[in-house]
Amino acid sequence: MMVFDVEHLEQSVTLMRLQGRLDAAAAPGLLARLTGAIAEGKTQFVVDLAEVPFIDSTGLGALVSGLKAARRVEGDLRLAAPGPQVRKLLRLTTLDRVFTILETI
């Protein structure tokens, strides 16, 4: 089960800490949170993936959709601290060239 912890940082950055597998079961919840925050006027996001051991294609799709939604409102979505499996998948899909990936929050 995916656990979401949302924190609003200074300079209107929204930090989303995820815990658990980002898969077909969890992806809709993540996307709903992202689009909900954008509807509230948030535009800058950091998604902390340090506690996410696994992402599947549906999870990647939710992140890409969130990035597109943020960019539509002149914002951005960055990924922080992806683990080995997540980093490998981002590389395989060349999404490591699409997302800004931060080593730490």
GIPE-V957154 format. One record per pair of residues at least 12 apart in sequence whose ideal C-beta (glycine too) atoms are under 10 Angstrom apart, sorted by the first residue. I is the first residue (numbers start at 1). J is the second residue. If there is no record, write none. Layout:
I,J ; I,J
This chain:
1,19 ; 1,20 ; 1,21 ; 1,25 ; 1,26 ; 1,29 ; 2,18 ; 2,19 ; 2,20 ; 2,21 ; 2,22 ; 2,23 ; 2,25 ; 2,26 ; 2,27 ; 2,29 ; 2,30 ; 2,51 ; 2,52 ; 2,59 ; 3,17 ; 3,18 ; 3,19 ; 3,20 ; 3,26 ; 3,51 ; 4,16 ; 4,17 ; 4,18 ; 4,19 ; 4,20 ; 4,26 ; 4,29 ; 4,30 ; 4,32 ; 4,33 ; 4,47 ; 5,17 ; 5,18 ; 5,19 ; 5,48 ; 5,51 ; 6,33 ; 6,34 ; 6,36 ; 6,37 ; 6,42 ; 6,45 ; 7,46 ; 7,48 ; 7,105 ; 8,37 ; 8,40 ; 8,42 ; 9,44 ; 9,46 ; 9,105 ; 11,44 ; 12,41 ; 12,42 ; 12,43 ; 12,44 ; 12,75 ; 13,42 ; 13,43 ; 13,44 ; 13,45 ; 13,46 ; 13,75 ; 13,76 ; 13,78 ; 13,105 ; 14,33 ; 14,34 ; 14,37 ; 14,38 ; 14,40 ; 14,42 ; 14,43 ; 14,44 ; 14,45 ; 14,46 ; 14,47 ; 14,70 ; 14,75 ; 14,77 ; 15,44 ; 15,45 ; 15,46 ; 15,47 ; 15,48 ; 15,80 ; 15,105 ; 16,30 ; 16,33 ; 16,34 ; 16,37 ; 16,45 ; 16,46 ; 16,47 ; 16,48 ; 16,49 ; 16,66 ; 16,77 ; 16,80 ; 17,46 ; 17,47 ; 17,48 ; 17,49 ; 17,50 ; 17,51 ; 17,52 ; 17,80 ; 17,81 ; 17,105 ; 18,30 ; 18,33 ; 18,47 ; 18,48 ; 18,49 ; 18,50 ; 18,51 ; 18,52 ; 18,55 ; 18,59 ; 19,48 ; 19,49 ; 19,50 ; 19,51 ; 19,52 ; 19,53 ; 20,51 ; 20,52 ; 20,53 ; 20,54 ; 21,52 ; 21,53 ; 21,54 ; 21,55 ; 21,56 ; 21,59 ; 22,47 ; 22,49 ; 22,52 ; 22,53 ; 22,54 ; 22,55 ; 22,56 ; 22,58 ; 22,59 ; 22,60 ; 22,62 ; 22,63 ; 22,86 ; 23,52 ; 23,54 ; 23,55 ; 23,56 ; 23,57 ; 23,58 ; 23,59 ; 23,62 ; 24,56 ; 24,57 ; 24,58 ; 24,59 ; 24,61 ; 24,62 ; 25,56 ; 25,58 ; 25,59 ; 26,52 ; 26,55 ; 26,56 ; 26,58 ; 26,59 ; 26,62 ; 27,55 ; 27,56 ; 27,57 ; 27,58 ; 27,59 ; 27,60 ; 27,61 ; 27,62 ; 27,63 ; 27,65 ; 28,58 ; 28,62 ; 29,62 ; 30,47 ; 30,58 ; 30,59 ; 30,62 ; 30,63 ; 30,65 ; 30,66 ; 31,58 ; 31,59 ; 31,61 ; 31,62 ; 31,63 ; 31,64 ; 31,65 ; 31,66 ; 31,69 ; 32,62 ; 33,45 ; 33,62 ; 33,66 ; 34,47 ; 34,62 ; 34,63 ; 34,65 ; 34,66 ; 34,67 ; 34,69 ; 34,70 ; 34,77 ; 35,65 ; 35,66 ; 35,69 ; 35,70 ; 37,66 ; 37,69 ; 37,70 ; 37,75 ; 38,66 ; 38,69 ; 38,70 ; 38,72 ; 38,73 ; 38,75 ; 38,77 ; 39,69 ; 39,73 ; 41,73 ; 41,75 ; 42,70 ; 42,73 ; 42,75 ; 43,69 ; 43,70 ; 43,71 ; 43,72 ; 43,73 ; 43,74 ; 43,75 ; 43,76 ; 43,77 ; 44,70 ; 44,73 ; 44,74 ; 44,75 ; 44,76 ; 44,77 ; 44,78 ; 45,63 ; 45,66 ; 45,67 ; 45,69 ; 45,70 ; 45,75 ; 45,76 ; 45,77 ; 45,78 ; 45,79 ; 46,76 ; 46,77 ; 46,78 ; 46,79 ; 46,80 ; 46,81 ; 46,100 ; 46,102 ; 46,105 ; 47,62 ; 47,63 ; 47,66 ; 47,67 ; 47,77 ; 47,78 ; 47,79 ; 47,80 ; 47,81 ; 47,82 ; 47,99 ; 47,102 ; 47,105 ; 48,78 ; 48,79 ; 48,80 ; 48,81 ; 48,82 ; 48,102 ; 48,104 ; 48,105 ; 49,63 ; 49,79 ; 49,80 ; 49,81 ; 49,82 ; 49,83 ; 49,86 ; 49,87 ; 49,90 ; 49,101 ; 49,102 ; 50,80 ; 50,81 ; 50,82 ; 50,83 ; 50,86 ; 50,104 ; 50,105 ; 51,81 ; 51,83 ; 52,79 ; 52,81 ; 52,82 ; 52,83 ; 52,85 ; 52,86 ; 53,83 ; 53,84 ; 53,85 ; 53,86 ; 54,83 ; 54,85 ; 54,86 ; 54,89 ; 55,82 ; 55,83 ; 55,85 ; 55,86 ; 55,89 ; 55,90 ; 56,89 ; 57,89 ; 57,93 ; 59,86 ; 59,89 ; 60,86 ; 60,89 ; 60,90 ; 60,93 ; 60,95 ; 60,99 ; 63,77 ; 63,79 ; 63,86 ; 63,90 ; 63,95 ; 63,98 ; 63,99 ; 64,77 ; 64,93 ; 64,95 ; 64,98 ; 64,99 ; 65,77 ; 67,79 ; 67,95 ; 67,98 ; 67,99 ; 67,100 ; 68,98 ; 76,99 ; 76,100 ; 77,99 ; 77,100 ; 78,99 ; 78,100 ; 78,101 ; 78,102 ; 78,105 ; 79,95 ; 79,96 ; 79,98 ; 79,99 ; 79,100 ; 79,101 ; 79,102 ; 80,100 ; 80,101 ; 80,102 ; 80,103 ; 80,104 ; 80,105 ; 81,101 ; 81,102 ; 81,103 ; 81,104 ; 81,105 ; 82,96 ; 82,99 ; 82,101 ; 82,102 ; 82,103 ; 86,101 ; 87,101
